[in-house]
Amino acid sequence: MRPNETVFQYLVAIRELANRGQGFLDETSIMEPNKIKTTDIELSITVTDDKPIYHSPRLTFTERDIVDKQIDEWTQNGIIEPCLSDYASQVLVVRKKDGRPRVCIDFRKLNHVLVKDHYPLPLIEDILDKLQDTRVFSTIDLRNGFFHVPVNKQSRPYTSFVTQSGQFQFFKMPFGLYMPFNVSTFINTVFRDLIVQGIVLPYMDDIVFLAKNESEAIDRLQKVLKVSSDYGLEIKFGKCQILHRKIEFLGHIIENYKFFPSPSKTKSVVHYPEPKTTKEVQRFLGLTGYFRKFIPAYS
């Protein structure tokens, strides 16, 4: 069988898995997962300063329409609810790379007073070492992964935001709130069995699964999709890397049992302005230190 025929068969197999509706998304359609399992993980917020944070809404008429549509969608999906709260972070409309608008909540002031949790993250070096023993890689991209973590009732007022249409608070963990370890805990709980088997390697909500060859990758993809479906996760098919011999993951390129810095990361080092102050030198060392293993005599 010619290589292109083999690749075609694998792609057909992937599409068949996707068409079963196992939590898979592509660029044009949404396939709802068949959620049958849950976790007991929820977001609990504690602050170091209980002084309320409030921002008046500052939106153009065009932005108001965009925000109202997003609020309607979030409300229908059980993401937010109307509320009365002393807290109200600012609503922003930003543009994605493709030019489409995205509604965000600016939680920077709230993040400054959050009591951070301390869930242990795996070392990136350990993950890369495991990836070096793999030939075929696949990554999955979760759709709104943070929305799978509920916010407990006492913490919801902290997530409040206000618009011209009213004040709302989040039922589910919102994007922009600096509590990344809650998402990591959730992902590790959902994929625990596959992690123990050495099939899945998660880092926060970045997920890669490993295989020796394409056939094994298809089998493991099916397992990943089944778990995703069981826990109600949706996957953005258009942003997944499936059955690749070369991938970019955690700022590195992995290929042929080797890894090296991603050009997108080293570019920022090459074009970094010459440091003029002690703080600027420290920032530069922090940036380059991430790649110390690739720099001879770096101490």
KOLGU-606860 format. One record per residue (C-alpha): residue in one letter; x, y negated, z. Coordinates in steps of 0.05 Angstrom, whole numbers, padded with zeros to 5 digits, always signed. Each point is the difference from the previous one (the first is absolute). Layout:
// KOLGU-606860
AXYZ/...
This chain:
// KOLGU-606860
M+00000+00000+00000/R+00027-00068-00019/P+00013-00051+00056/N-00054-00048-00024/E-00052+00057+00001/T+00020+00017+00071/V-00008-00072+00022/F-00067-00004-00035/Q-00025+00062+00037/Y+00021-00030+00067/L-00035-00065-00017/V-00063+00038-00018/A+00004+00037+00067/I+00007-00066+00037/R-00061-00029-00036/E-00041+00062+00017/L+00017-00010+00073/A-00019-00073-00005/N-00067+00017-00033/R-00019+00043+00059/G-00008-00064+00039/Q+00051+00017+00053/G+00011-00071+00024/F+00033-00019-00066/L-00004-00068-00034/D+00022-00021-00069/E+00004-00069-00032/T-00074-00002-00020/S-00040+00043+00048/I-00009+00013+00074/M-00011+00072+00023/E-00026+00004+00071/P+00034+00051+00044/N-00040+00052+00037/K+00016-00021+00071/I-00010+00055+00051/K+00055-00015+00051/T+00018-00060+00044/T+00055-00019+00050/D-00008-00033+00068/I+00050-00054-00018/E-00024-00072+00007/L+00031-00069+00003/S+00005-00033+00068/I+00024-00072+00003/T+00034-00032+00060/V+00026-00071-00001/T+00054-00035+00041/D-00037-00066-00002/D-00076-00003+00003/K-00005-00070-00027/P-00050+00004-00059/I+00026-00008-00071/Y-00047-00038-00046/H+00004-00024-00072/S-00054-00038-00037/P-00015+00027-00069/R+00038-00035-00057/L-00023+00028-00066/T-00015-00029-00068/F-00069+00013-00030/T+00030+00053-00045/E+00034+00034+00059/R-00065-00002+00040/D-00035+00042-00054/I+00058+00050+00001/V-00001+00005+00076/D-00076+00008+00002/K+00003+00059-00049/Q+00054+00033+00043/I-00040-00011+00063/D-00060+00033-00032/E+00042+00060-00020/W+00033+00007+00068/T-00068-00006+00035/Q-00032+00053-00045/N+00059+00047+00013/G-00003-00009+00076/I+00067-00036+00003/I-00024-00064+00033/E-00060-00028+00039/P-00025-00069+00019/C+00024-00024+00068/L+00011-00056+00049/S+00072-00004+00023/D+00049-00052+00028/Y+00050+00027-00050/A-00002-00016-00074/S+00059+00011-00046/Q+00005-00035-00067/V-00027+00030-00065/L+00045-00005-00061/V-00009+00017-00073/V+00066+00023-00032/R+00016+00026-00069/K+00024+00071-00014/K+00055+00013-00051/D-00052+00011-00054/G-00033-00067+00016/R-00062+00027+00034/P-00021-00033+00066/R+00007+00034+00067/V-00033-00022+00064/C+00047+00002+00061/I-00004-00020+00072/D+00059-00039+00027/F+00015+00034+00066/R+00069-00030+00010/K-00019-00039+00063/L-00034+00060+00029/N+00058+00045-00018/H+00046-00046+00039/V-00037+00016+00066/L-00015+00074-00013/V+00029+00052+00048/K+00035+00046-00050/D-00007+00075+00007/H+00062+00046-00002/Y-00019+00060-00042/P+00067+00030-00024/L+00013-00006-00075/P+00044+00051-00036/L+00069-00024-00021/I+00002-00017-00074/E+00068+00035-00004/D-00032+00065+00024/I-00055-00005-00052/L+00050-00013-00055/D+00041+00060+00022/K-00061+00044-00007/L-00016-00029-00068/Q+00069+00017-00026/D-00018+00074+00002/T-00060-00010-00047/R-00005+00001-00075/V-00073-00020-00012/F-00031-00058+00037/S-00071-00027+00006/T-00024-00061+00038/I-00071-00020+00017/D-00027-00069+00011/L-00059-00006+00048/R-00056-00048-00015/N-00009-00046+00061/G+00036+00049+00046/F-00005-00048+00059/F-00077+00000-00005/H+00000+00073+00024/V+00021-00021+00070/P-00060-00026+00041/V+00007-00060+00046/N-00026+00013+00071/K-00059-00043+00022/Q+00040-00042+00050/S+00052-00019-00052/R-00046-00020-00057/P-00008-00073+00021/Y+00075-00011-00010/T-00007+00019-00074/S-00053-00054-00012/F+00003-00048-00059/V-00047-00056-00021/T-00025-00023-00068/Q-00054-00048-00025/S-00047+00060+00003/G+00012+00016+00073/Q+00046+00036+00048/F+00019+00073-00005/Q+00042+00052+00035/F+00030+00066-00023/F-00025+00069+00016/K+00062+00030-00034/M+00073-00021+00005/P+00010-00060-00047/F+00059-00010-00046/G+00049-00052+00026/L-00007+00018+00073/Y+00069+00021+00023/M-00017+00067+00032/P+00034+00046-00051/F+00012+00056+00049/N-00075+00014+00004/V-00001+00015-00074/S+00062+00043+00008/T-00033+00039+00057/F-00062+00011-00041/I+00038+00024-00062/N+00044+00047+00042/T-00062+00029+00033/V-00037+00011-00065/F+00059+00034-00035/R+00029+00034+00062/D-00004+00071-00027/L+00031-00019-00067/I+00055-00039+00035/V+00017+00060+00043/Q+00003+00043-00063/G+00049-00049-00031/I-00048-00017-00057/V-00015-00072+00018/L+00047-00056+00023/P-00036-00062+00023/Y+00029-00067+00019/M-00055-00047+00024/D-00051+00007-00056/D+00052+00017-00053/I-00008+00074-00014/V+00044+00046-00042/F-00007+00075-00009/L+00054+00047-00023/A+00006+00060-00047/K+00054+00042-00032/N-00035+00001-00068/E-00063-00026-00035/S-00041+00062+00014/E+00012-00006+00075/A-00014-00074-00004/I-00070+00014-00029/D-00015+00048+00056/R+00023-00050+00052/L-00038-00056-00033/Q-00063+00041+00009/K+00014+00007+00074/V+00014-00074+00008/L-00065-00017-00036/K-00040+00049+00043/V+00026-00032+00064/S-00012-00069-00027/S-00072+00018-00018/D-00014+00033+00067/Y+00020-00064+00037/G-00035-00048-00049/L+00063-00029-00031/E-00003-00029-00069/I+00061+00001-00045/K+00017-00052-00054/F+00016+00046-00058/G+00029-00057-00042/K+00054-00014+00052/C+00021+00071+00015/Q+00064+00031-00025/I-00016+00073-00017/L+00050+00053-00020/H+00060-00046-00008/R+00073+00021-00001/K+00019-00072+00017/I-00038-00045+00049/E+00008-00064+00038/F-00016+00008+00074/L+00017-00043+00060/G+00045-00045-00040/H+00041+00056-00032/I+00002+00038-00065/I+00001+00076+00010/E+00022+00045-00058/N+00040+00064-00010/Y+00012+00011+00074/K+00029-00070+00008/F-00026-00067+00022/F+00023-00072-00010/P-00028-00070+00012/S-00058-00023-00042/P+00020-00056-00048/S-00059-00040+00025/K+00033+00000+00069/T+00072-00012-00021/K-00023-00058-00044/S-00017-00040+00063/V+00071+00012+00025/V+00033-00021-00065/H-00040-00064-00005/Y+00003-00017+00074/P+00024-00073+00009/E+00067-00009+00034/P-00010-00003+00075/K+00016-00067+00032/T-00019+00011+00073/T+00008+00055+00052/K-00074+00017-00006/E+00005+00006-00076/V+00060+00046+00007/Q-00039+00043+00050/R-00059+00004-00049/F+00047+00020-00056/L+00033+00054+00043/G-00069+00026+00018/L-00018+00005-00073/T+00064+00034-00022/G+00003+00045+00062/Y-00059+00039-00027/F+00046+00025-00056/R+00064+00009+00042/K+00006+00073-00019/F+00011-00021-00073/I+00052-00054+00015/P+00072+00024+00011/A+00033-00025+00064/Y-00065-00032+00024/S+00003-00003+00076/
